[in-house]
Amino acid sequence: MTIEQLVPLTNGLSLTACNQTLVLDRTRITRLPDRSIEMAFRIAGTDLAPRLRLSALRLAASSLEEIITIVRHVAASALGCR
């Protein structure tokens, strides 16, 4: 997976957490000096903006489904759901 594929992937991504359907919005990807990336996104309808850091190796080795799973887990954790 590449950085360019991440933003369209997560903008508009929906997830179910805490018995609610939520939508992720305004994803921002920042390249860090160590070649890792930081992904920040808003959860629509909330004031939450979780961040996620992925190493370059993890990003390159991950499939689309794996990244979606990670993003959904981070968003649900930000809401206090499991």
Phi, psi and omega in degrees: 000145180247165179300320182297334179279343186288315186298307179296333179296316187266335176293119181088001178295130178256154178209157176252124179212140181054038180061028177231149172263125183238157180236135177271144188213159173055051179292137177232127180250129178237128174279134181257158184304330180275014179075003173279173178234153172243128179249126176237140180212156177263149171258111185306139180083004178228174174263011184275139177220077181296156177236150181220133179246128179236136176288158178300321180294315179298317180297313182295326184272350185269146175272170177304314182296322180294318179295318178299317178299316179297313181298316179297321179296316179298316180296316179296321178295322179297330179275351180087016178261162177240000000 
